[in-house]
Protein backbone atom coordinates (compact mmCIF):
# COMPACT_ATOMS: atom_id res chain seq x y z
CA UNK A 1 0.00 0.00 0.00
CA UNK A 2 1.40 3.38 -0.97
CA UNK A 3 0.37 6.78 0.34
CA UNK A 4 0.98 10.26 -1.03
CA UNK A 5 -0.03 13.79 -0.10
CA UNK A 6 -1.75 15.36 -3.14
CA UNK A 7 -5.35 16.51 -2.60
CA UNK A 8 -5.54 14.47 0.57
CA UNK A 9 -4.14 11.06 1.23
CA UNK A 10 -4.18 8.28 -1.36
CA UNK A 11 -3.87 4.60 -0.45
CA UNK A 12 -3.30 1.93 -3.11
CA UNK A 13 -4.21 -1.61 -2.12
CA UNK A 14 -2.05 -3.91 -4.25
CA UNK A 15 -2.42 -7.61 -4.95
CA UNK A 16 -0.47 -8.41 -1.76
CA UNK A 17 -3.20 -6.68 0.30
CA UNK A 18 -6.18 -8.63 -1.09
CA UNK A 19 -7.07 -12.12 0.11
CA UNK A 20 -10.52 -12.58 -1.45
CA UNK A 21 -13.43 -10.70 -2.99
CA UNK A 22 -17.16 -11.19 -3.47
CA UNK A 23 -19.48 -9.16 -5.69
CA UNK A 24 -22.94 -8.93 -4.18
CA UNK A 25 -25.80 -6.57 -5.04
CA UNK A 26 -23.45 -4.48 -7.19
CA UNK A 27 -20.85 -3.95 -4.44
CA UNK A 28 -17.39 -5.46 -4.08
CA UNK A 29 -16.69 -6.92 -0.64
CA UNK A 30 -12.95 -7.32 -0.03
CA UNK A 31 -11.25 -9.43 2.60
CA UNK A 32 -7.75 -8.08 3.14
CA UNK A 33 -4.65 -10.09 3.96
CA UNK A 34 -3.20 -9.58 7.46
CA UNK A 35 -0.59 -7.19 6.04
CA UNK A 36 -3.18 -5.29 3.98
CA UNK A 37 -5.46 -5.04 7.00
CA UNK A 38 -2.70 -3.76 9.29
CA UNK A 39 -1.53 -1.22 6.69
CA UNK A 40 -5.05 0.13 6.17
CA UNK A 41 -5.63 0.24 9.94
CA UNK A 42 -2.36 2.13 10.49
CA UNK A 43 -3.18 4.60 7.71
CA UNK A 44 -6.64 5.23 9.19
CA UNK A 45 -5.29 5.62 12.73
CA UNK A 46 -2.63 8.10 11.58
CA UNK A 47 -5.11 10.14 9.52
CA UNK A 48 -8.26 10.47 11.63
CA UNK A 49 -10.28 13.43 10.37
CA UNK A 50 -8.64 13.36 6.94
CA UNK A 51 -10.05 12.65 3.50
CA UNK A 52 -8.61 9.41 2.06
CA UNK A 53 -8.86 8.09 -1.51
CA UNK A 54 -8.54 4.32 -1.69
CA UNK A 55 -7.41 2.71 -4.92
CA UNK A 56 -7.61 -1.05 -5.43
CA UNK A 57 -5.22 -2.64 -7.91
CA UNK A 58 -4.59 0.82 -9.37
CA UNK A 59 -8.29 1.69 -9.84
CA UNK A 60 -10.19 4.37 -7.92
CA UNK A 61 -12.43 2.53 -5.46
CA UNK A 62 -13.72 4.99 -2.87
CA UNK A 63 -13.12 8.28 -1.17
CA UNK A 64 -13.97 8.75 2.48
CA UNK A 65 -13.41 10.83 5.55
CA UNK A 66 -11.66 8.74 8.22
CA UNK A 67 -13.73 9.09 11.38
CA UNK A 68 -12.64 5.98 13.29
CA UNK A 69 -10.10 3.16 13.26
CA UNK A 70 -10.44 0.52 10.54
CA UNK A 71 -9.53 -2.76 12.16
CA UNK A 72 -11.94 -5.23 10.54
CA UNK A 73 -9.79 -6.31 7.60
CA UNK A 74 -12.78 -5.89 5.29
CA UNK A 75 -13.74 -3.19 2.84
CA UNK A 76 -16.99 -2.62 0.90
CA UNK A 77 -16.88 -0.73 -2.38
CA UNK A 78 -20.30 0.39 -3.55
CA UNK A 79 -20.85 1.21 -7.24
CA UNK A 80 -17.40 0.02 -8.42
CA UNK A 81 -16.27 0.81 -11.95
CA UNK A 82 -16.39 -1.88 -14.64
CA UNK A 83 -12.58 -1.71 -14.76
CA UNK A 84 -12.29 -2.45 -11.03
CA UNK A 85 -14.77 -5.33 -11.32
CA UNK A 86 -12.64 -6.81 -14.10
CA UNK A 87 -9.38 -6.31 -12.18
CA UNK A 88 -10.74 -7.98 -9.05
CA UNK A 89 -11.71 -11.12 -11.03
CA UNK A 90 -8.78 -13.31 -9.89
CA UNK A 91 -9.73 -12.74 -6.25
CA UNK A 92 -13.43 -13.59 -6.56
CA UNK A 93 -14.67 -16.40 -4.36
CA UNK A 94 -17.35 -18.48 -6.00
CA UNK A 95 -20.20 -19.59 -3.77
CA UNK A 96 -21.86 -22.93 -4.47
C-alpha positions in Angstrom: 0.0 0.0 0.0 1.4 3.4 -1.0 0.4 6.8 0.3 1.0 10.3 -1.0 0.0 13.8 -0.1 -1.7 15.4 -3.1 -5.3 16.5 -2.6 -5.5 14.5 0.6 -4.1 11.1 1.2 -4.2 8.3 -1.4 -3.9 4.6 -0.5 -3.3 1.9 -3.1 -4.2 -1.6 -2.1 -2.0 -3.9 -4.2 -2.4 -7.6 -5.0 -0.5 -8.4 -1.8 -3.2 -6.7 0.3 -6.2 -8.6 -1.1 -7.1 -12.1 0.1 -10.5 -12.6 -1.4 -13.4 -10.7 -3.0 -17.2 -11.2 -3.5 -19.5 -9.2 -5.7 -22.9 -8.9 -4.2 -25.8 -6.6 -5.0 -23.5 -4.5 -7.2 -20.8 -3.9 -4.4 -17.4 -5.5 -4.1 -16.7 -6.9 -0.6 -13.0 -7.3 0.0 -11.2 -9.4 2.6 -7.7 -8.1 3.1 -4.6 -10.1 4.0 -3.2 -9.6 7.5 -0.6 -7.2 6.0 -3.2 -5.3 4.0 -5.5 -5.0 7.0 -2.7 -3.8 9.3 -1.5 -1.2 6.7 -5.0 0.1 6.2 -5.6 0.2 9.9 -2.4 2.1 10.5 -3.2 4.6 7.7 -6.6 5.2 9.2 -5.3 5.6 12.7 -2.6 8.1 11.6 -5.1 10.1 9.5 -8.3 10.5 11.6 -10.3 13.4 10.4 -8.6 13.4 6.9 -10.1 12.6 3.5 -8.6 9.4 2.1 -8.9 8.1 -1.5 -8.5 4.3 -1.7 -7.4 2.7 -4.9 -7.6 -1.0 -5.4 -5.2 -2.6 -7.9 -4.6 0.8 -9.4 -8.3 1.7 -9.8 -10.2 4.4 -7.9 -12.4 2.5 -5.5 -13.7 5.0 -2.9 -13.1 8.3 -1.2 -14.0 8.7 2.5 -13.4 10.8 5.6 -11.7 8.7 8.2 -13.7 9.1 11.4 -12.6 6.0 13.3 -10.1 3.2 13.3 -10.4 0.5 10.5 -9.5 -2.8 12.2 -11.9 -5.2 10.5 -9.8 -6.3 7.6 -12.8 -5.9 5.3 -13.7 -3.2 2.8 -17.0 -2.6 0.9 -16.9 -0.7 -2.4 -20.3 0.4 -3.5 -20.9 1.2 -7.2 -17.4 0.0 -8.4 -16.3 0.8 -12.0 -16.4 -1.9 -14.6 -12.6 -1.7 -14.8 -12.3 -2.4 -11.0 -14.8 -5.3 -11.3 -12.6 -6.8 -14.1 -9.4 -6.3 -12.2 -10.7 -8.0 -9.1 -11.7 -11.1 -11.0 -8.8 -13.3 -9.9 -9.7 -12.7 -6.2 -13.4 -13.6 -6.6 -14.7 -16.4 -4.4 -17.4 -18.5 -6.0 -20.2 -19.6 -3.8 -21.9 -22.9 -4.5 
